Amino acid sequence: MPLLTVVTQNIWGMNNQWQERANEIGRNMHDLNVDIVCIQETAPDHFEYLRAHSFRHFPYAYYAPSDDGSVTPWAQGLAAFSRLAALETGKVDIGRELETRNPWMRILQYIKLQLPSGQSVAVFNTHLFLSSMQKKTGIKTCLDVMQREEFVDCTHILTGDFNINLDTQQEYLAPLAENQYADMWIAKNGDKIGYTDPHHLDRPLAKRIDGHFTQRDRLDRVKTVSRVNMEAINDGDLLLSDHIGVMARLDLDSPTREHRV
């Protein structure tokens, strides 16, 4: 396993021919030999379809519900599909969304794995707040979880739909930078546009809200970061999601800078 490949994809739930879209995303992930796919906007019955059909090539599937649906207008949750078995999985509630049209609980899902090489990796999947006043809370809670003792020896991959413009809203991301976490896209692509949202046929892409962060001293392990699942199907009239996915490839057998001689 020379590289670890991780994709984040807001899959747009059960909207607009969702089975066709999900199946095509699943085929893309299989063809690209992705190891871990982190999904946002999936309900329990939606997840069961993804596990049985769209992502059936992944032997391990983990679901984290945001709540029981008693407050929200529909069930919500996060999911991860993996070629590697997790040593530990779980979720942390971040807080209930104050936007009245989307009052579900925002959460952080985590998956701790050990690679065949012996390296430990912790993948943190999230879908953060729409409410501006809650964005800092979301980032701070993610950081608090990543700094737990059980993850201290792991390479951290924080990924998901942040609902923060990762290029222009640095005030929300300051706690990550202060604790030596870096945006993988910027580290590998600089100022190259990596917009992921909104992805509609009648609207241009305008911002980058989906991506990955890792510890700054692990950035030399990040080999490439690119956008995926951009192609429309059905003769070009069906987009795979209202977001573009982002794929990061990491070489976790590479030594970090601090250990190089």
N, C-alpha and C positions, 0 to 999 in steps of 0.2 A: 504494500500500500504506500507508494512513493509520495502521494499528495492526498490531503484531506480536502474535499470539496463540499462547501456549505452554501446553500441557497436560501434566501428569504423571499417569500412570495405571499403578498396579500391576494388571496384567491377569489375575492369578490363573492363569497358565499354561494347562495343558491339563486343567483340572478342570471337572467338572459342565457338560456341554453347551458346551464351550469355543468351538466354531465359531459357535453361535447368539449367544453373548455377545460374541465378538469382532466379529462382523458388525454387531451393534447399536451397539457402541462406535464402530466405523468410520463408520457412518451419522451418528451424533451429531456426530462430529468434522467430517465433510463439511458437514453442515447448519449448524454453528456457524462455518464458514469458518476453522477452526483452521489455523495455519501450520506448527507443529511439535508433534508428539505424542511425548513421551518415555515409553517403556514399560519396566516392570520385570517380571521373571519370564517370560521368553520363551526357549524352546529353539530350536536351529537349524531343525528341521522346523516348529515352531510359527511362527517368524518368516517362513518361506517361504510359509506359508498366509496370514499377515497381509498380506504384501507383494502377493500375487497376488489376494487377495479382499477382506478386511476394509478394508485401507487402500490399495486400488488407485488411489484418486483422488490420492494423494500421489506425485509423480513421482520422489522421491528417498527411498531407504531405506538405513539404516546399521545394521549389527549389530555388537555387541561381545560375544564369548563370555567367560564368566567363567573357564572352563578347558576341558579336553578331555573332561571327564566321567569321568576315570579314578579320581578320589577321591570325587566327589560321587555321591549316589544317582541323580541324573539331570542331564542337561545344563542349564545355566543361562546367562542372558545378559541384556543390555540392548539396546534398539533405539530408534531415532529415525526418524520419518517426517516428511518436510519437503516444503513447496512450493518451497523454495529450495535450490539446489545449494550444497553445503558447499565452502569453500575448503580446509579441513583437517579431518580426523577422526582419532580415535585413542582409546586407552584406557590406563588406568594401573591396575595391580594395587594394591589397598590392603592386602590381607592375608587369610589363610585364616581362615574362621569357626571359632572354638573350640568352638561348640556341636556336639556329636558327631552330632546328627541332621541338621544342615545344614552339612557341612564344606566348602562351596564357597568359591572365591576371591571376595571382594568387590572390585568394580572401580568406576572412574569412567570414563564415556564422555564425550568432548567433541566438539563440532561447532562449528567457526568459520565464520561466514557474513558476507557483505556484502550489505546491503539495497540496493534500487534507489536509495535516497536517498544511498548512499555510507557510511552508518553501519556499523560493524563490531560484530558480536554474537558472543559465545561462550556456548554452551549446554552446561552440565555436568549429565549425567544419572547418578544413582547409586542404589544400593540398599544401605544400610549395615548394620552388624552388629547381630545379636541380642544378642551377648555384651556385658554392661555394661562390662566392663573394656576392651573394644575400641572403644567408641563415640567416645571422644576421639581415638583414632588415626585413625578414619575421617574425622572432621571436619578434623583437622590435615592429612591427605593431600589432601583436596579443596582446602583453602586453599593448600597448597604448589603444586598444579597451576594453580590460578587465577592465582597470582602470577607465573607464567612470563612471560618477556619477550614471547613471541608473542601474549599476550592483554592486554598492558598498555594498549592503546588501545581495547579492546572494552568494551561494556556486558556485564556478566557476569550470567548467569541460572543459578544453582545450583538444581537441581530433583531430585525423586525421592521415594523411600520411605526416609526417614531412620531408621526404627525408633527414633526418639527422640520423646518427647512434647514437641512444640514449644512447648507452653504452660507446662509445669511443670518440664522438665529443662534449665534454662538452663545448668547447670554444664557440660554437654557442648557447648553452642553458644557458650561464652565466646570461643573463638578467632575465630569469625566476627565477633562484636560488637566485639572488640578491634581487628580489622582493618577496621572500618567497613562491615560487611555487615549488612543488615537483612532481617527476615522480611516479605515482601510482604503476607501475609495480615493481620498485626497492623497494618502501616502503613496499610492501606486499610479494614480492618474493625474495628480496635480489639479490644474484648472479645467481639465477636459470635462465637458458637460456630461453629467450622468443623471439627467432628469428621469424621474420614475412616475410622476403624478401631476395632473390628472391625465389619464390615458383614455381618451375618447376620440372617436373618429372625427367629431366636429370641433374638438378643442385641442390646441397644441399642448405638449408637455411644458410645464412651467416651473417645476421645483423638484428637488431631490429629498424625499422623506424616508426612503427605504435604504437600508445599508447595514454595515458591520463595523464594530469597534473591537480593538484588542489592546493588550498592554503595549505601551510604546517600545519596550525593550524586546518585544516579539515581532516587531514589524518586518524584520529581515526574513522572517519565515513566510510572510505573505508574498506569493509569487504573482498572482494576477487577481484583479477584481473587474468584473464585466457585467453588463446587463444581459438578461435572458428572458425568454418567453415574450418577445416583442412582436412576433409575426402574427398577422391576422389569418384566420382560416375561413372556410366557407366562401371561397372566391373573394377574400379580402374584406368581408363585411362583418366578421365576428372576431373581436379582440379577445385574447385569452383571459384578460382581467382588466380592471380599471387602474391597475398598477403594473409597472414593469418589475420583474424579479431582478435580484442582484446575486451574483455568484462570486464567491471568493475561493481561491485555491491556495492552500498553505502546505509548506513542506515542514512538518513538525519533527523531522529527523535532523534538521539543520540546527547547529548550535546558535544560541543567542549571542549578541555582541559581547555581553558582559563575561561570557565564558570562553571567548576566543583567545588564543595565545598570540 
